[in-house]
Amino acid sequence: MIEDIKDIKKLRKSLGLTQKELANFANVSQSLITKIESGQLDPSFSNAKKIINTLENYKKKNEILAKNVMSKPVAFVKPLDSTKKIIKIFKQKNYSQIPVEEENLIIGLITEKELLNSLSSSKIFATDIMLDAPPFINPNTTLEPIISLLKHFPCVLVAEKGKVKGIITKSDIITLKL
């Protein structure tokens, strides 16, 4: 959200818009944009509102959403699946984590770290090594909160009306930024 008219240039540039493009989208002159950005002119309320609304709408339209980043379909393991079976799934599918599902509910998560730790122990079932379930997000969640969640969790699950539709991992976000 733009709090000061002086922020227009910063937001415009962050969105990759030229002054001419912004002027066209906002239905104002390019010279008006130039004068506002250089501090030579304070725009009228109606022009400022047009420009700000245009920038905010453009930003919303071009935001990356969870549904555009998620991997699907999501594979699951059951609570009593053996670690040996889970290792096989990780190897075949090249996974780094997998949710544990019981009766259509996500009850936990198994990551490579938990599998690695299980190799030197007597833990043999998914329930023995699983972490708490990861957070769920809506398919229309924007990138910023997803990145914040991934700083604290290995993955997030994308769900709609109680059904898991996809999974987003740190790797998905890193490759997106390349």
N, C-alpha and C positions, 0 to 999 in steps of 0.2 A: 504494500500500500504506500502510495506517495504521500508524504507528510508535508513536503515543502516543494514549491514549484521548481526550485533549483535542482531537485532530484530527477527531473525529467530526462536530462542528458544521460545521467548514470543508468537509469532504467532502460532508456532507448538503446544505449550501447550494449547493455547486458542482453537485450533481446535480439541484437544483431540487426537493428533497423537503422536505415539512413534517415537523415532529416527529411529528405524528399518522401520516402515511404511513409514516415509518420504523418507528415503533412497531408498526403493523399488519403491515408486511412482516417484521419481526424477531420478531413474536409476543411483544412485551414491552409494558409500559404506557407511555403518553406521559409520565407523570410521571417515570418512570425516565430517559427520554431527557432531559427538562428538567433533572433533578437532575445527571445526568452532565455535560451541556453547561455548566451553571453552576458546576461544580466542587464542588457540595454533597455528591456521593456518588461513591465508587469502586465500580464495579459488580463483581459476582462474575465469576469467570473465564468461566463458562458464558454469562452475559448479555453480557459484553464480546465474546465469540467470536460469539454470535448476531448482534449489531449489526454488528460488523466484517464478517463473512461476508455479511450482507445488503447492506451498502453496496458491497462489492467485486463481488458478483454483479450488483447493479443497475447498477453502472458498466460492467461487461463487456457486459451485455445491451443497454445503450443507447449503446455506442460506435459511432462511424461507421467502417465498414470500406471498404477500397479498392473492393470490388465494388459498393458502393452509391454511390460517387462517380464512378467511371470513365466515360468516354465510350466508346461502342462503336457499330459496329465500328470498327476502326482501319484507316485507309488507309495505304498504303505507296507509296514510289516505288522504282524500280530504280536501280542504280548508274549506268547509262548513259542515264537519262532526262535530257533537256535542262533547263537552268534555265528556259527559256521554258515548257516543259510544266509544270514544278513551280510556276511563278508562276501559271499558269492554274488549277491545282488549288487553290492557296492562295486565290485570288480567288473561285473558285466555291464552295468549301466553307467559306470564312472561317476557315482554319487559321492557327495561329501557328507550328506546327512539324509535321514529318512524318518518321517513321522511314524509313530506307533498308534495303530487304530484298533479300537475295540468297540464293537456294536455301533459303528458309525460315529464314534466320538474319538477325537485325538487325545490320547492320554499321555503322550510323551514324545521324545525325539531322541534318536540315536545319531551321534556324529562319529567321524573317523577317530577322534580322540577316545571316545568311550569304547569303540571297538578295539583300538590299540591297547588300552588298559585291560580289556577283558582277556587278551591273549596270555597274560601272566597271572591269571586268577582262575578260580573255579566257577566264575559267573558264566552261565551258558545260555540264558534266555534273555530276550529283549527287555523284560521287566527288571532283570538284574542290573542292567547297565544304562537304562534310559534316563534322560534328563527330563525336566518338566516340559510340558508342551510349549511350543513357540507361540508368540502372539499372532492374532488374526487381524487382518486388515480388509477393508472394503476394496473392490476392484478399481474404484475411482480415487483411491488415495494417491496423493502426489508424491513425487520423489523425495522431497525434503524430510517428511516424517519417516519414510521407509529407511532412509540412510541413518537417521537418528536411532531407530529401533535396531538396525543391524550393528550398531556400535556396542550393543548389549546382548544381542541374541545371534545365534549362528544363521538363522533364517526367519522369515515370516511367511505365514500361510495366507493366501488370498481366498476369502470365503464370501459367499453370497447366499443369503437365506439359509444359513446353517450348513451349506455344502462347500467343501474345499474345491476351489476351481484351479488353484495354481500355487506355486511356491516361488519365493524370491530369496536368493542367497547373496552373500557378499560378492561372489564371483559374477553374478548377473549384473550387479551395479558397476563393478569395476570394468567389465567388458563393455558396458553401455557407454561409459565415459571415454573410451578409446576412440 
